[in-house]
Amino acid sequence: MAETKVSQINENTLTVEKIKDIINAKSVELLHLQFVDIEGILKNVTVTSAQLEDVIDNKMMFDGSSIKGFSPINKSDLYLAPDLSTFAVLPWTVEEGYSEARFLCSVKNPDGTLFEGDTRNVLKKTVERAADKGYTISIGPELEFFLFKADENGNPTVQLGDNAGYFEPSPKDFGERVRLEIYKALKAMGFTIEASHHEVAEGQHEINFKYADALGAADLATTYKWVVKTVAQQHGLHATFMPKPVFGINGSGMHVNMSFFKDGENVFFDVDGKHQLSEEAYQFIAGVLENVKSFVAVTNPLVNSYKRLVPGYEAPCYIAWSPSNRSALIRIPAKRGLATRVELRCPDPSSNPYLTFAVIAAAGLDGIEKGLTAPASIDEDIFHMSEEERFGFGIENLPGSLDAAVAELENGEIGLKTLGKHVYNEYVSMKKAEWDNYRTAVHTWELVNYQAKF
C-alpha cells in the first residue's frame, strides 16, 4: 500500500459531464442501479440512459420491503443514490451501437437521510468515526474462489474445473483462460490488477486487485464477486465464494489488509518501533484480537464458514498475532513504510464486505481509543502445537460454529455499536434462523452413517 487514498472504481474523478460523454461514446442504453442486501448480495434496478438526470438527482425509487433485512411493508419506499465514481460500462454488453453500464448506490429514505438498513451506509459511519480521529482507512482484500463445471442448464455441479495445484500454469490449470477473461473485464471496469494465479486447492483461484479507501475497497470486492461469477458463467463454469465447498481440501478466505493514515503518513509504521510498528499499530492489533470473537459472525457468516476454520487447511482458527507467522490470526506482511499493514486472515469471501470492513476497522479503533496493549506475538507454528501448548501461550480458539459465533456477537458490544440497531437486529435474527434451519435438517452424512445401520 504505497498511497493514502485511491478512488473507488475509476482512477479519475467522474463528473456528470464525463459520464454523459461516456454514455454517448459507448452508446449506453441501459443503466443498472446496484445496491446490496444485508448479506451483501448484489441487487439492481435497471433504467434507460434517458433517465440519467433523475438517477443523479436520487429520484429512482424501489420497494424496500422486497429486500431481505430492509423495510417493513408500511415503510417500503426507498431511493437509490448513485456514487458517480462507481460508474462503469459493462464490457460483456458492448457491441456495435449498444452497451450497458452500472452505478453502485447507497440507499436513502424519502426525506433524503441515509437508510440505516443499507450496509454501505454502515461502513460510511465507521469511515466517519475514523475521520473524527483524523484517520483515513486503506484496505486491500484478497478473495479466493472455486470454479465448478456447470450442467446444461447452467446449474453448478460438484465437479471441479481443474485439478491443478498452487501456482500451476496451463495446460493443467484449465481455469487460466477464465481468469484471463475475468482480468480483462475487471481492467475494462477500472480495476488495477496486481496478480492472478491458481490457489492451493484443486479448482481454486485468486485474482488480486489494488487496495483502496475503505468504501472503495468494499465496492471493488462487491463488483469483483459479481464479475467473476458473470464471466465464469459465460465459460460454462460456476464460480463460488462459498468458504468450504469441498471436504478435505483448503477453503476460500478473504484476507483483509488494513492500514490507517493521517496527514499522508501511515500511522502503523514507526522506523524505530519493534518490528517497525507504531504504538497505534499495536493498539489496533489489540483491539481486533479483543473483539474478534464478537464480530466473527459478521466476517464468517455462514454455517459453512466454520468448516473452513479448522486446523490443517491453512485457515487461522487460533486467536494470536505474529509479524510473519501465517498460522496466526493476524500477521504483518513484510513491507514497511507506507505499505505497513495489518492482515486479518479469518474472514471469508461469503461475507458482506461493507459489514466486514466496518467491524474490523471499528475493533481496531476501539483498541486505539482505549490504549489497549497487544499480547506477545506468537512466532511458533500454532497449527502443530498441542492443546496444552496453546493453553500455555494463552491462545484461545475462534467460535467453532455459527451458533456459537452469533452468541458471541450478542454478548459483545462491537456488533450493535458498529452495525446500528436496524442491521444488528435483522442480522442476528437472520443468522439464528439460518442455524436453526441447518440444525433441524437431515443431511447426507446422517443418511450415509445411520440409515442402514439403525
N, C-alpha and C positions, 0 to 999 in steps of 0.2 A: 504494500500500500504506500505509494510514493507521493500522493497528493492529499489535500484535506477535503476536497469537495469535488464530486463528479455528478453531472446531470443524470437524470433517471434513465431515459432510453436513448436520447439523442445527445451527441456531444455539444451541439449548438442550441441555444435557446430558440424555441419555436414560437414565433409570433403568429397572430391570427393571419396576417398578410402572407407569411411564409407558408402556412398551412393551405391557404387558398391557392397559392401558386402551385403547390404540390398536387392538390386536388385537380387543378386544371391540366397540369402537365402529364399526370398519370391517368387521367380520365376516371377518377374515383367516382363511382356512382353510389356505393353504399357505405355507411359508417356504422361500425359496431361499437356501441357504448358498453364497455365491460366493467364489471364490478365482481366482488367475491361474496359468497355467503359466509356464515360463521365458521365453516370447516375450511374455508379457503378455496372452495370450488368456484371456478370461473363461470359467470353468467353474462349474458349480454342482451341488449335491446338494439335492434337494427333499424336505422332510419336512412333516408336518402340524403345525399350530399347537399341537396337544395335546402335542407333544414339546418345547415351549419350554424347560421346565426342564432337560431333557437337553442341549438345544442350548447353553444358557447355561453349563452345567457342563462343556462341552467333551467331551461323550460321543459325538459323532457321528463315526464312523469311515468312512474311504474307502480305496480301493485306490490307493496312490501309484504303483504300477508301471505304471498305465494312463495316467499323465500325463507328457508329454514333459519330460525333464530332472529327474524327481523320483527315485523309488526303484527299486532292483532288486527282482525278484520275491520274493527271500528276505527282504526288509525292507520289505514293502509297506504295512503298517498305519500309517496316519497319521490325525490327528484335526484337526477344524476348530474353531478358537477364534474365535467371532464378536466383532467390535468393535461394541459396543452403539450407539456414536454413528453408525454407518452404517445403522441400521435405517430402512427406508423402505417405505411402501406403494407398489406399482406402479400408477400411475394408469390405465394401459390395461387393467388387470384388474378395475377397480372396476365393479360392477353391484349391483343391489338384493340385499342379503343375502349378498354374496360379494366377496372380494378376495384378493390375494396380496401378500406382502411379501418383502423380502430383507435379509440381513446380508452385509457383506464380512467375510471371515475371514482370520486368519493360520493357518498350518499348524504343528501341533506333533507331536513324537514321542510314542510311547506312555508315556514317562516324564515327559511334561509339559514338556520342554525345547523351545525353538523349533527347528523343522526348518530346517536350513541351506540346503536347496534351494528354499525359499519366497522369492521375490524381495521380497515385502512385508517379510519379516524382514531381508533385506539392507539395505533402506532404514532400518529401525529401528536397525540397528547404526551407520549413518552419523549418524543423528539423535543417538544416544547419544554418539558421538565428538565431535560439535559441542557437546553439552551438557556434556561433561567440560571444555571450554574456556569454558564459560559462555554459549554461543550457542544461540539458537533460530533455526530456518531458516524463512523465509517464501517461498512460491513461487506465482507466477501463470503458469500455462501458457496458451498460445494455440494451439488446434488447428484447423487448416483441414481441410476435407473436400470431396469431389466428390459430386454426385448424378448417377447414371446412370439411364436408364429400365430397368426390368426387363421380362423377357418374361412370357408367360402362366404359366410355371412358377415365377416369382419369381427367376429367374437374371439376373445383370447382363448388359446388352447394352453395346455400345460407343457408344451414342447418349446424348449429354449431356442433362441435364434442362432446360437452357435455354441461351440464347446471350447472356445479359446480361453486362455488364462491372462494373468496380469501383463499388460503392455504388449501382448502378442499382436502381430500385424496380420494382414491378409496373406495367404488365402484362408488361414484358419479362422480369422476374425471376420465372419460374414457380416457383422454389424458395421464394419468400417465404411462401407458405401452409404449406409443410412446416416451415420454420424457426419459424413461429409455433406449430405444434403441438409441436415439439421444446422450444421455450421453455416452453410450458405444462406439459409433462411434467417437465422439469427443475425448474421452480419448485415443482411439487407434491411433488417429492422433496427439497426443502430447499435447492436451489441459489439463489444470488443472481446473477441475470444482469445483466451490465453493458452489453452491446452485442450487436447481431445485424446482419449485413449480407452482401451479395454480395461476393465477393472478386474479384481481378483477372481470373482466367481464366473462360471460359465454364463454367457448371456448378459453380463453386467457391464455397464458403460458409464463414462463420466465425461462431460464437456464443461470446462471451467471458463467463466467469464469474469471480466474486470469488476472489482469492487465498486461500490457507490455509497452515497449517503444512505441513511437507514431506510427512508421511504423509497428511494430509488432502488435499493437492493431488493426490497420486498416486491416492488413492481417487476424488476428483472426476473426474480425467481418465479413469480406467478406466470409471467409471459413465457419463460423458458419451459416450464412444465407443459404449457398448452402447445407450444411449437413442437416440442419433442413428440408428444402424442399425435399431433396432426400429421407430421412428416412420416412417422413410423407407420401410421395407418395407410398412407399413400404407397407404402412399400410392402403391404401385406403383412405387417407386423403390429403387435400391440405393445406399447411402452407402458410400463407401470412403475409408479413411485411407491408402491406398497413396500414396507420396510423388510419383510421376510417372506417372499413369495415361494421359496423352495427350502425344504428342510435339508439340513446337512451341509449347506454352503453359506458363504457370507451373505448378510443382508445389506440393504442400502441405507446409507446415512446421509445427513446434510450437515457437515461440519460448518460451524459458524465462526468466522474470523471477525473480531470486533476491535476497533480502536476508538479512543476519544481524542479529539483535537481541541486546542484552544489557541486562538490568535495565530493560526497557521502552523502550530507545533504539535507533534504527537506527545500527549501528556503521559503516555505509558513508557516513554523512553527516558532513561537517565544514564548518561555515559559513565557516571561514577557509582551507580547503584549496583547491588548484587544482581548478577545476570543482566546488567544494564537495564534493569526495570525500575521504574519510579515508585514512590510510595503510593501514588494513586493507582498504579497498576496492581500492586499487591492488595490494596483495599478493594479494588474491583474484583479480583480473583476471590477474595474472602467473601464478598457479597454474593457472588454466584454460587460458591460452594455452600454457603449457609442456606441459600434459598432454593437450591436445585431440586430437592425433594418436593418442595411446594409448587414448582412450576413444570415438572417433568410431564404432567398430564397434558400440558399445552404443547411442549416440544416433541412429545412422543404420544400422539393422541389416540392410537388405535389399540384394540386387543392384540393385534398382530405385532405392534411395536415392541412388546415385551418378550417376543420370541426372538427378536434380534438382540436385545440387551441381555445376553447370556455369555458366560465365558467360552473362549475357544474360537471365536469368529471375528476378532479384532474390534468388536464393538465394546466401548467402555461401559462397564456396569458398576464400577467402584468409584467412590467419591474421593478424589485426590487430584493433585496437580503436579506438573513437572515442567522444567524448562525444555525438555525434549522427548520425554518418555511417552510413546504412543499408546501405552496401556493405561495411562491416566485419563481421567475425565476431561481435564484441561491440560493443554500443553501450550508452550510458547514457541512458535516456529523460529528458526534460526536468524532470520533477517532482523536487523535493528535499525535505529534511526527512525525516519518517517514510516518505515514498514513494520515497526514493532506492533504486535497484535496478540490478543488472547484468543485461542481457538477452543471452543467448546465442542466436544466430539459426540455427545449423546443424541442431539436432535436428529430426526429422520425426515425425509422429504415428503411424507404424507401430511406433515403439519402445515398449518396456515402460517406463511412467512410473516405476515403482519403481526400476528399474536406472538409468534416465536421470538422475533427480534425485539418486540416490546418487553416481554418478560425477562429476557436475558439482560437487556440494557437497564431495565428498572432494578434488577437484582444487583448489578454492578454499581449503579448509582447509590443504592442503599448502603453498599459497602463503603463507598467514598464518603457519603454524608455522615455515616456513623463512625468512621475511622476504624473499621474492623481490621484485625490482624490476620493475615493469611497463615494457615498452618505450614509446617515444614514441607518442602517438596519431597515427593517420593520418586526416586530415580531408579529403583529396582523394578523388575518385571512383575507387575502386580498379578498378571494372569497366572503365573506359576507359583505364587505364594500359597501357603496353606491357610486355612481359615484362622488358625491360631496366630500365624504371622501377620495376617491383615489386622486382626484384633490388636496385636501388639503395636502396630503402627497407627491405630485409631482410624482405620479405613472402614467406612460404612458402605452399604450397598444402596443402589437406587431401588425404588419400589419394583417389585417383581411382577406386577400385573397392573392392568388399567384400573381395576377396582381399588388397589392399594394406592395408586397414584392419585386418583380422584379424592380419596380420603385425605391424603396429604395436602392436596390443593385446598380442600375445605378447612383443614386445621391451620394452614398457614395464612399469612397476611398479603403476600405478594400478588396473588391472583385477583382478589377483589380490588385491591389498591390500583392495579395496573389495567385490568380489563374493564373496570367500571361495572356498576350493578347490573345493567342490562345484559351485556355479553357474558359476564361471570355466571349469572343465574341460568341463562339459556344454555351455556356451555356445560355446566355441571349437570343440569337436567338431562341434556342430550347424551352425555357420556355415561351417566348412570343407567339410562335406558339401553344404551349400546351394550354395556356389560351384562345387564340382566338378560337381554336377548341372547347373548353368547352363552351365558351360564345355563340357561334352560334349554338350549338347542341340543339335539343329539348329533354328534359329529361322527365322521367316517372312522376315526380312530377307535371310538367306542364300539361301533359295529364290528370292526375287524377283530378287536380283542375280546369282546364279550358275547356277541350274538350266538356264535356256535358253542362257546364254552359253557354257558349257563342256561 
